[in-house]
Amino acid sequence: MINIALPKGRLGEKVYSMFEAAGYECPSIKENNRKLIFENSDCGVRYFWVKPSDVAIYVERGAADIGVAGKDILLEYSPDVFELLDMNTGKCRMAVAAKKGFHDNTDKTLRVATKFVNIATRFYADKCRDIDIIKLNGSIELAPILGLSDVIVDIVETGTTLRENDLEPIETIVQISSRLIANKARFRFKADKIEEIVNNIKRYGIKND
């Protein structure tokens, strides 16, 4: 049995449909109930829903053999897992954004608000830019509006929220999408089955834009 951690929400539903198209369906997962674990012994798979940011933890710790996590999570927390496949869904970008007309005065320390502390730190370290990280957990866009920060580092999908708050992306850090990851020890033990799943998702599940 392959244990699979799926991210809760709209993305997880898309991801499950890819597994389903690849031949690993589990009809009970679509039922209106409060079950947390769903399995299909005929297909040899067991699914469970977890918070998107927790998928990598379940996989790294071995509670799940494989799972689907955003590249942002993998870059931020650097879990000790194998990255097997770009699922070509959940696409967005990690970007620097600021108030319209912002000019970076390099004579001053740049104040950066973000919940992606490690990504932002590495990005500006590569640019040799002196920064002051302000760790926030939500409503990041408020920081430059209220003068708490000069810029923010956050995920940008459509850019609508930025525009509605008179902000704009000024630099892209990295493109983001969902990735299929595996626990390293479980992958070695269950390599044939996991590689079969990967190949079938490549062949039948992923829809290229």
C-alpha positions as CSV (number, residue, x, y, z in Angstrom):
1,M,0.0,0.0,0.0
2,I,1.3,3.4,-1.0
3,N,0.4,6.2,1.5
4,I,-0.2,9.5,-0.3
5,A,-0.5,12.9,1.4
6,L,-2.7,15.3,-0.5
7,P,-3.0,19.1,0.2
8,K,-6.5,20.1,1.3
9,G,-8.5,22.4,-0.9
10,R,-8.9,23.2,-4.5
11,L,-5.4,22.3,-5.4
12,G,-5.7,18.9,-3.7
13,E,-8.8,18.1,-5.6
14,K,-7.0,18.9,-8.9
15,V,-4.1,16.7,-7.8
16,Y,-6.4,13.8,-6.8
17,S,-8.0,14.0,-10.3
18,M,-4.6,13.5,-11.8
19,F,-4.0,10.3,-9.7
20,E,-7.5,9.2,-10.6
21,A,-6.8,9.7,-14.4
22,A,-3.6,7.7,-13.9
23,G,-5.6,4.7,-12.6
24,Y,-5.4,5.2,-8.9
25,E,-9.0,6.1,-8.1
26,C,-10.6,6.0,-4.7
27,P,-14.3,6.7,-5.0
28,S,-14.8,7.1,-1.3
29,I,-12.7,10.3,-1.3
30,K,-15.5,12.1,-3.1
31,E,-18.2,11.1,-0.6
32,N,-19.6,13.8,1.7
33,N,-18.2,12.6,5.0
34,R,-15.6,13.5,7.6
35,K,-13.3,10.6,7.1
36,L,-9.6,11.5,7.0
37,I,-8.2,8.4,5.3
38,F,-9.4,6.8,2.1
39,E,-8.0,3.7,0.5
40,N,-8.5,1.4,-2.5
41,S,-6.8,-1.9,-1.8
42,D,-7.3,-3.0,-5.5
43,C,-5.1,-0.1,-6.6
44,G,-2.8,-0.3,-3.6
45,V,-3.2,3.3,-2.6
46,R,-4.2,5.1,0.6
47,Y,-4.9,8.8,0.5
48,F,-5.3,11.4,3.3
49,W,-5.9,15.1,3.3
50,V,-3.5,17.4,5.2
51,K,-2.8,21.1,5.4
52,P,-0.8,22.1,2.3
53,S,2.2,23.4,4.4
54,D,2.3,20.1,6.3
55,V,2.5,17.7,3.3
56,A,6.3,17.8,3.3
57,I,6.4,17.0,7.0
58,Y,4.3,13.9,6.6
59,V,6.5,12.7,3.8
60,E,9.8,13.6,5.4
61,R,8.8,11.8,8.6
62,G,7.6,8.7,6.8
63,A,3.9,9.0,7.7
64,A,3.3,9.3,3.9
65,D,5.4,7.5,1.2
66,I,4.7,10.3,-1.3
67,G,2.8,13.6,-1.4
68,V,2.2,16.7,-3.3
69,A,3.7,20.0,-2.1
70,G,4.2,23.4,-3.5
71,K,7.7,24.3,-4.6
72,D,7.5,27.3,-2.3
73,I,7.2,25.0,0.7
74,L,10.2,22.9,-0.5
75,L,12.3,26.0,-1.0
76,E,11.4,27.6,2.3
77,Y,11.8,24.6,4.6
78,S,14.2,22.3,2.5
79,P,12.7,19.0,3.7
80,D,14.9,15.9,3.2
81,V,12.8,14.3,0.5
82,F,13.1,13.3,-3.1
83,E,11.4,15.6,-5.6
84,L,10.1,13.2,-8.3
85,L,7.9,15.2,-10.6
86,D,6.6,18.7,-11.5
87,M,2.8,18.2,-11.5
88,N,2.3,21.3,-13.8
89,T,-0.5,22.6,-11.6
90,G,-0.8,25.2,-8.8
91,K,1.3,27.5,-10.9
92,C,2.3,31.0,-9.5
93,R,5.5,32.8,-8.8
94,M,7.4,34.1,-5.8
95,A,8.0,37.8,-6.3
96,V,9.1,41.0,-4.7
97,A,6.3,43.6,-4.6
98,A,6.2,47.2,-3.5
99,K,4.1,50.4,-3.7
100,K,3.8,51.8,-7.2
101,G,6.7,54.1,-8.0
102,F,9.0,52.5,-5.3
103,H,12.7,53.1,-5.7
104,D,15.2,51.1,-3.8
105,N,17.7,53.3,-2.0
106,T,20.7,51.0,-1.6
107,D,22.2,53.4,1.0
108,K,19.6,52.1,3.5
109,T,18.8,48.7,4.8
110,L,15.8,47.3,2.9
111,R,12.9,46.3,5.1
112,V,11.3,43.1,3.7
113,A,8.0,41.7,5.0
114,T,7.3,38.1,4.3
115,K,6.4,34.7,5.7
116,F,9.0,33.1,3.4
117,V,12.0,34.2,5.5
118,N,14.5,31.7,4.1
119,I,13.6,32.3,0.4
120,A,13.8,36.1,0.9
121,T,17.1,35.9,2.9
122,R,18.8,33.7,0.2
123,F,17.5,35.9,-2.6
124,Y,18.9,39.1,-1.2
125,A,22.1,37.4,0.1
126,D,22.8,36.5,-3.6
127,K,22.4,40.2,-4.4
128,C,24.6,41.3,-1.5
129,R,21.7,43.5,-0.3
130,D,21.5,44.4,3.4
131,I,18.0,43.7,4.6
132,D,15.8,43.7,7.7
133,I,13.4,40.7,7.6
134,I,10.0,41.3,9.1
135,K,8.2,37.9,9.6
136,L,4.5,38.1,9.1
137,N,1.9,35.2,8.8
138,G,-0.8,36.9,6.8
139,S,-2.1,40.0,5.0
140,I,1.5,40.7,3.9
141,E,0.3,43.4,1.5
142,L,-0.5,45.7,4.5
143,A,3.1,46.0,5.4
144,P,4.3,48.5,2.8
145,I,0.9,50.3,2.8
146,L,1.2,51.1,6.5
147,G,5.0,51.8,6.3
148,L,6.0,48.7,8.1
149,S,8.2,47.6,5.2
150,D,9.6,48.8,2.0
151,V,8.8,45.6,0.0
152,I,7.2,42.3,0.5
153,V,8.2,38.8,-0.7
154,D,5.1,36.7,-1.4
155,I,3.3,34.4,-3.8
156,V,1.7,36.1,-6.8
157,E,-0.9,34.3,-8.8
158,T,-3.0,36.8,-10.8
159,G,-1.7,40.0,-9.1
160,T,-5.2,41.2,-8.4
161,T,-4.7,41.7,-4.7
162,L,-1.6,43.7,-5.3
163,R,-3.3,45.9,-7.9
164,E,-6.3,46.5,-5.6
165,N,-3.9,47.8,-2.9
166,D,-1.8,50.0,-5.2
167,L,1.1,47.6,-5.2
168,E,3.0,46.0,-8.0
169,P,5.4,43.1,-8.5
170,I,8.9,44.5,-9.2
171,E,11.0,41.3,-9.5
172,T,10.3,37.6,-9.8
173,I,12.3,35.3,-7.6
174,V,11.2,31.9,-8.8
175,Q,8.4,30.2,-10.6
176,I,6.3,27.9,-8.4
177,S,4.2,24.8,-9.1
178,S,3.2,21.6,-7.2
179,R,5.7,18.8,-7.0
180,L,5.4,15.1,-6.2
181,I,7.8,14.2,-3.4
182,A,8.8,11.0,-1.8
183,N,10.2,9.9,1.6
184,K,13.8,8.8,0.8
185,A,13.7,5.5,2.8
186,R,10.3,4.5,1.6
187,F,11.2,5.3,-2.0
188,R,14.1,2.8,-1.9
189,F,11.9,0.2,-0.3
190,K,8.9,0.8,-2.6
191,A,10.7,2.1,-5.7
192,D,9.0,-0.1,-8.3
193,K,5.4,0.9,-7.2
194,I,6.3,4.6,-6.7
195,E,8.0,4.8,-10.1
196,E,5.0,3.1,-11.7
197,I,2.7,5.8,-10.2
198,V,5.1,8.6,-11.4
199,N,5.1,7.2,-14.9
200,N,1.4,6.8,-15.1
201,I,0.8,10.3,-13.9
202,K,3.2,11.6,-16.5
203,R,1.4,9.6,-19.2
204,Y,-2.3,10.0,-18.2
205,G,-2.6,12.6,-15.4
206,I,-0.6,15.7,-16.3
207,K,-2.2,18.1,-18.7
208,N,0.4,20.4,-20.3
209,D,-0.7,24.0,-20.9
